[in-house]
Amino acid sequence: MSDELQRLRAEIDNLDTEMLAMVSRRAQLARRIGNIKQGNIYRPEREAQVLRRLAESNPGPLPEGAVYRIFREVMSACLALEQPLNIAYLGPAGTFSESAARKHFGSAPVLSPQAAIDDVFRAVEAGNAHYGVVPVENSTEGAIGRTLDLLLAGSLEICGEVQLRVHQNLLSRATGLAELKRLYSHAQSLAQCHEWLNRNAAHLPRVPVSSNAEAARLAAEDAESCAIAGEAAAMLYGLKVLAANIEDDPNNTTRFVVIGEHDAGPSDLDKTSIVFSVPNQAGAVLALLEPLSRHGVSMSRFESRPARGLGASDWKYVFFVDVEGHRSDRQVAAALAEMRAIAGFLKVLGSYPRAAA
């Protein structure tokens, strides 16, 4: 072994020791803060500010995503000293929702899989989980209607968002497509991989199931079956990847929201989600959106949906809108006040930091 190699390894060992001492000191400070704080300990806006500052200060050579992941884990472990968290997510284990929950909260919290989106909401509302993670829209297939309905009808607020690049894989115990007789997958994933399946596996009957993780579980029990799912499900159920990244859109992304009993404070780079209804008359929607334009508030999402849960008759709609900024920002607050005065119904679903990398 060369003298230079020994010297470099010794320097790394010394740096590791220094890093451990600094992380331990950070954990001690986090514990003291937890003793001082009253009520909710988790502050999504503070975490977003810290991660954003570190990413902006990153001198390299680590990429920005690696910096986020490293410090997310440090913050996750420190938060667990202040307040151990229980996070409900759309299960079972191995779903993209679990990956989104781990991306946002790190590895320290207890993750509680739920059978349906309704169950995630109920777990948080009943106090059995501190927060929930549910999908709200996909870049290919659009909005997740059940999530929108529950946000409209329930009392929980959005306090965070997660964007997850979704890579779909064909998984099986078999060694090739010729051995397969059926394909399991969630309906959305079947739609996201429609063209690839038509070209490469048109002979396979497609069986929709409740989740990709459930598809992987079924494929693990039958060597003549395959599933569309992510890498986490492949590892969990011991399946081989017969074909990787089979989604039709290489930029396929799912957006998840974090739900809780509160939203987040301002982080200087935020979104606010609202839902409203308007009288059924010409120009009503345009009139309600006009205050956003006049106050210089950018709208990043607009989605219409039947008005379930409001006692409305058939063919009445509500409109889900995301705007840039926090509800406490002067321009956003002014626009919302004017909108509320003329809307038939308006509900702020939450303000929260925009998703990190």
C-alpha positions as CSV (number, residue, x, y, z in Angstrom):
1,M,0.0,0.0,0.0
2,S,1.5,3.4,-1.0
3,D,2.2,6.1,1.6
4,E,-0.2,8.5,-0.2
5,L,-3.1,5.9,0.0
6,Q,-2.4,5.4,3.7
7,R,-2.3,9.2,4.3
8,L,-5.6,9.7,2.4
9,R,-7.4,6.9,4.4
10,A,-6.1,8.3,7.6
11,E,-7.5,11.8,6.7
12,I,-10.9,10.2,5.8
13,D,-10.9,8.4,9.2
14,N,-10.2,11.7,11.0
15,L,-13.0,13.5,9.0
16,D,-15.4,10.7,9.9
17,T,-14.6,11.1,13.6
18,E,-15.2,14.9,13.2
19,M,-18.4,14.4,11.4
20,L,-19.7,12.0,14.0
21,A,-18.9,14.6,16.7
22,M,-20.7,17.3,14.8
23,V,-23.8,15.1,14.1
24,S,-23.9,14.2,17.8
25,R,-23.7,17.8,18.8
26,R,-26.6,18.6,16.3
27,A,-28.6,15.8,17.9
28,Q,-28.0,17.3,21.4
29,L,-29.2,20.7,20.2
30,A,-32.3,19.1,18.5
31,R,-33.2,17.3,21.8
32,R,-32.9,20.6,23.7
33,I,-35.1,22.4,21.2
34,G,-37.7,19.6,21.6
35,N,-37.7,20.2,25.3
36,I,-38.3,23.9,24.8
37,K,-41.0,23.6,22.2
38,Q,-44.6,23.1,23.0
39,G,-47.1,21.2,20.8
40,N,-46.1,20.2,17.3
41,I,-42.4,19.6,16.9
42,Y,-42.3,18.9,13.2
43,R,-41.8,22.1,11.2
44,P,-41.8,21.4,7.5
45,E,-41.0,25.0,6.6
46,R,-37.9,25.0,8.8
47,E,-36.7,21.7,7.2
48,A,-37.3,23.1,3.7
49,Q,-35.3,26.2,4.5
50,V,-32.4,24.1,5.9
51,L,-32.2,21.7,3.0
52,R,-32.5,24.6,0.5
53,R,-29.7,26.5,2.2
54,L,-27.4,23.5,2.2
55,A,-28.1,22.7,-1.5
56,E,-27.3,26.3,-2.4
57,S,-24.1,26.2,-0.4
58,N,-23.0,22.8,-1.9
59,P,-19.4,23.2,-3.2
60,G,-19.5,19.7,-4.9
61,P,-18.4,17.2,-6.0
62,L,-21.6,15.6,-4.5
63,P,-24.7,16.3,-6.6
64,E,-27.6,18.3,-5.1
65,G,-29.8,15.2,-4.8
66,A,-27.1,13.5,-2.7
67,V,-26.8,16.5,-0.4
68,Y,-30.6,16.4,0.1
69,R,-30.6,12.7,0.9
70,I,-27.7,12.9,3.4
71,F,-29.0,15.8,5.4
72,R,-32.6,14.5,5.2
73,E,-31.5,11.4,7.1
74,V,-29.6,13.5,9.6
75,M,-32.6,15.7,10.2
76,S,-34.9,12.6,10.3
77,A,-32.8,11.0,13.1
78,C,-32.6,14.2,15.0
79,L,-36.3,14.8,14.8
80,A,-36.9,11.3,16.2
81,L,-35.1,12.4,19.3
82,E,-37.6,15.3,19.7
83,Q,-40.8,13.6,18.6
84,P,-40.9,10.0,17.1
85,L,-43.3,10.3,14.1
86,N,-45.8,7.8,12.7
87,I,-46.5,8.3,9.0
88,A,-49.5,6.6,7.3
89,Y,-49.2,6.0,3.6
90,L,-51.0,4.2,0.8
91,G,-49.7,0.6,1.1
92,P,-48.8,-2.1,1.2
93,A,-45.1,-2.0,1.7
94,G,-43.2,-1.5,-1.6
95,T,-45.5,1.1,-3.2
96,F,-44.3,4.4,-4.7
97,S,-46.2,6.0,-1.8
98,E,-43.8,4.4,0.6
99,S,-40.9,5.7,-1.4
100,A,-42.4,9.2,-1.3
101,A,-42.8,9.0,2.4
102,R,-39.2,7.9,2.9
103,K,-38.0,10.6,0.6
104,H,-39.8,13.3,2.6
105,F,-39.4,12.1,6.1
106,G,-36.3,9.9,6.0
107,S,-35.8,6.5,7.6
108,A,-36.5,7.4,11.3
109,P,-40.3,7.5,11.4
110,V,-42.5,4.5,11.8
111,L,-44.2,4.0,8.4
112,S,-47.8,2.6,8.6
113,P,-49.2,1.1,5.4
114,Q,-52.9,1.6,4.8
115,A,-55.1,-0.3,2.4
116,A,-56.8,2.7,0.8
117,I,-56.4,6.5,0.5
118,D,-59.5,6.8,2.8
119,D,-57.6,4.8,5.4
120,V,-54.7,7.2,5.3
121,F,-57.0,10.1,6.0
122,R,-58.7,8.3,8.8
123,A,-55.5,7.3,10.5
124,V,-54.4,10.9,10.7
125,E,-57.8,12.2,11.7
126,A,-58.1,9.6,14.5
127,G,-54.6,10.4,15.8
128,N,-53.2,7.0,15.0
129,A,-50.6,8.7,12.7
130,H,-49.1,12.1,12.9
131,Y,-49.1,12.7,9.1
132,G,-50.2,10.9,5.9
133,V,-48.7,10.7,2.4
134,V,-51.1,10.2,-0.5
135,P,-50.7,10.6,-4.3
136,V,-52.5,13.6,-5.7
137,E,-51.6,13.7,-9.4
138,N,-49.5,12.0,-12.1
139,S,-47.8,13.8,-15.0
140,T,-49.2,11.2,-17.4
141,E,-52.5,10.2,-16.0
142,G,-53.7,13.3,-14.2
143,A,-55.3,13.9,-10.9
144,I,-56.1,11.2,-8.2
145,G,-59.8,11.9,-7.7
146,R,-60.2,10.2,-4.4
147,T,-57.5,12.3,-2.8
148,L,-59.1,15.5,-4.1
149,D,-62.5,14.4,-2.8
150,L,-61.2,13.8,0.7
151,L,-59.3,17.0,0.9
152,L,-62.5,18.8,-0.1
153,A,-64.7,17.1,2.4
154,G,-62.3,16.6,5.4
155,S,-60.6,18.7,7.9
156,L,-56.9,17.8,7.2
157,E,-54.6,20.3,5.6
158,I,-51.6,19.9,3.2
159,C,-48.3,20.6,4.9
160,G,-45.9,19.3,2.3
161,E,-45.5,17.9,-1.1
162,V,-43.2,15.3,-2.7
163,Q,-42.4,14.8,-6.3
164,L,-41.2,11.3,-7.2
165,R,-39.9,10.2,-10.6
166,V,-41.8,7.0,-11.3
167,H,-39.8,4.2,-13.0
168,Q,-41.9,1.2,-13.8
169,N,-40.3,-2.2,-14.2
170,L,-41.5,-5.6,-15.4
171,L,-40.9,-8.0,-12.5
172,S,-41.2,-11.8,-12.3
173,R,-39.7,-15.0,-10.9
174,A,-39.5,-16.2,-14.5
175,T,-36.4,-15.7,-16.7
176,G,-38.2,-14.4,-19.8
177,L,-41.5,-13.2,-21.3
178,A,-42.1,-16.5,-23.1
179,E,-42.7,-18.2,-19.7
180,L,-45.4,-15.7,-18.6
181,K,-49.2,-16.1,-18.8
182,R,-50.6,-13.1,-16.9
183,L,-49.6,-9.6,-15.9
184,Y,-50.6,-7.9,-12.6
185,S,-50.5,-4.1,-12.0
186,H,-52.3,-1.1,-10.7
187,A,-54.6,0.5,-13.4
188,Q,-52.6,3.7,-13.4
189,S,-49.3,1.8,-14.1
190,L,-51.0,-0.2,-16.9
191,A,-51.9,3.1,-18.5
192,Q,-48.4,4.6,-18.0
193,C,-46.9,1.6,-19.8
194,H,-49.6,1.1,-22.4
195,E,-47.5,1.5,-25.5
196,W,-44.6,-0.6,-24.2
197,L,-46.9,-3.4,-23.3
198,N,-48.6,-3.3,-26.7
199,R,-45.2,-3.6,-28.4
200,N,-43.6,-6.2,-26.1
201,A,-46.2,-8.1,-24.2
202,A,-49.5,-7.8,-26.1
203,H,-50.2,-11.5,-25.5
204,L,-50.4,-11.2,-21.7
205,P,-53.8,-10.7,-20.1
206,R,-53.6,-7.6,-17.9
207,V,-55.1,-8.0,-14.4
208,P,-55.7,-4.7,-12.5
209,V,-55.0,-4.9,-8.7
210,S,-55.2,-2.5,-5.8
211,S,-51.5,-1.5,-5.9
212,N,-48.2,-2.3,-7.6
213,A,-46.9,-3.9,-4.4
214,E,-49.9,-6.2,-4.4
215,A,-49.1,-7.0,-8.0
216,A,-45.5,-7.9,-7.0
217,R,-46.7,-10.1,-4.2
218,L,-49.0,-12.0,-6.5
219,A,-46.2,-12.4,-9.1
220,A,-43.9,-13.7,-6.3
221,E,-46.4,-16.5,-5.6
222,D,-46.6,-17.6,-9.3
223,A,-43.7,-18.2,-11.6
224,E,-46.0,-17.8,-14.7
225,S,-47.0,-14.3,-13.6
226,C,-45.3,-10.9,-13.8
227,A,-46.0,-7.5,-12.3
228,I,-45.4,-3.8,-13.1
229,A,-43.8,-2.2,-10.0
230,G,-40.9,-0.2,-8.7
231,E,-37.5,-1.4,-7.5
232,A,-38.6,-1.3,-3.9
233,A,-41.2,-4.0,-4.6
234,A,-38.7,-6.0,-6.5
235,M,-36.4,-6.1,-3.5
236,L,-39.2,-6.7,-1.0
237,Y,-40.6,-9.7,-2.9
238,G,-37.4,-11.1,-4.4
239,L,-38.3,-10.6,-8.0
240,K,-36.1,-10.3,-11.1
241,V,-36.3,-7.2,-13.3
242,L,-37.1,-8.5,-16.7
243,A,-37.4,-5.0,-18.2
244,A,-36.5,-1.7,-16.6
245,N,-38.0,1.7,-17.1
246,I,-40.9,0.6,-19.3
247,E,-43.0,3.7,-18.7
248,D,-44.0,5.4,-22.0
249,D,-43.0,8.9,-20.7
250,P,-39.4,9.0,-19.5
251,N,-40.3,12.0,-17.3
252,N,-43.2,10.2,-15.6
253,T,-43.6,11.9,-12.2
254,T,-46.1,11.4,-9.4
255,R,-46.8,14.3,-7.0
256,F,-47.7,13.3,-3.4
257,V,-49.0,15.5,-0.6
258,V,-48.3,15.3,3.1
259,I,-51.5,15.7,5.1
260,G,-51.9,16.6,8.8
261,E,-53.8,18.7,11.3
262,H,-52.0,21.9,10.3
263,D,-50.3,23.4,7.3
264,A,-46.8,24.9,7.2
265,G,-45.5,28.3,8.0
266,P,-43.8,30.4,5.3
267,S,-40.5,29.1,3.9
268,D,-40.0,31.8,1.2
269,L,-40.6,29.3,-1.6
270,D,-44.2,28.0,-1.1
271,K,-47.4,26.9,-2.7
272,T,-51.0,27.3,-1.5
273,S,-53.7,24.9,-2.6
274,I,-57.4,26.0,-2.6
275,V,-60.7,24.7,-3.8
276,F,-63.7,26.8,-4.7
277,S,-67.1,26.7,-6.4
278,V,-68.9,29.5,-8.3
279,P,-72.4,30.3,-9.3
280,N,-73.5,28.6,-12.6
281,Q,-73.4,31.7,-14.7
282,A,-71.3,33.0,-17.6
283,G,-67.9,34.4,-16.7
284,A,-68.1,33.3,-13.0
285,V,-64.8,31.3,-13.0
286,L,-62.9,34.1,-14.8
287,A,-64.2,36.7,-12.4
288,L,-63.1,34.6,-9.4
289,L,-59.6,34.1,-10.9
290,E,-59.1,37.7,-11.8
291,P,-57.9,38.8,-8.3
292,L,-54.9,36.4,-8.7
293,S,-53.9,38.1,-11.9
294,R,-54.4,41.6,-10.5
295,H,-52.3,40.9,-7.4
296,G,-49.5,39.2,-9.4
297,V,-50.1,35.7,-8.0
298,S,-49.1,32.9,-10.4
299,M,-51.4,29.9,-10.8
300,S,-49.5,26.6,-11.3
301,R,-52.5,24.2,-11.4
302,F,-56.2,24.2,-12.3
303,E,-58.4,21.2,-12.0
304,S,-62.2,20.8,-12.1
305,R,-64.1,18.0,-10.4
306,P,-67.7,17.1,-9.6
307,A,-68.7,18.8,-6.3
308,R,-69.0,15.7,-4.1
309,G,-69.7,16.2,-0.4
310,L,-71.1,19.7,-0.7
311,G,-74.8,18.7,-1.1
312,A,-74.7,19.9,-4.7
313,S,-77.0,18.6,-7.4
314,D,-75.7,16.8,-10.5
315,W,-73.4,18.6,-12.9
316,K,-72.1,21.1,-10.3
317,Y,-68.3,21.4,-10.1
318,V,-65.5,22.6,-7.8
319,F,-62.2,23.9,-9.0
320,F,-58.8,22.9,-7.4
321,V,-56.1,25.5,-7.8
322,D,-52.5,25.7,-6.8
323,V,-50.9,29.2,-6.6
324,E,-47.3,30.2,-5.9
325,G,-46.7,31.7,-2.5
326,H,-47.9,31.3,1.1
327,R,-51.4,32.2,2.3
328,S,-49.8,34.8,4.7
329,D,-47.9,36.5,1.8
330,R,-49.4,40.0,1.3
331,Q,-50.4,39.4,-2.4
332,V,-51.8,35.9,-1.8
333,A,-53.7,37.0,1.3
334,A,-55.2,40.0,-0.6
335,A,-56.2,37.8,-3.6
336,L,-57.8,35.1,-1.4
337,A,-59.8,37.7,0.5
338,E,-61.3,39.1,-2.7
339,M,-62.0,35.6,-4.0
340,R,-63.7,34.5,-0.8
341,A,-66.0,37.5,-1.0
342,I,-67.4,36.5,-4.4
343,A,-67.1,32.7,-4.3
344,G,-70.0,30.4,-3.6
345,F,-67.6,28.3,-1.6
346,L,-63.8,28.6,-1.0
347,K,-61.5,26.5,1.2
348,V,-57.8,26.8,1.6
349,L,-56.4,23.3,1.6
350,G,-53.0,24.4,2.9
351,S,-49.8,26.3,2.4
352,Y,-46.6,24.4,2.3
353,P,-43.0,24.4,0.9
354,R,-42.5,23.6,-2.7
355,A,-41.1,20.1,-3.3
356,A,-37.3,19.8,-3.2
357,A,-35.2,17.9,-5.7
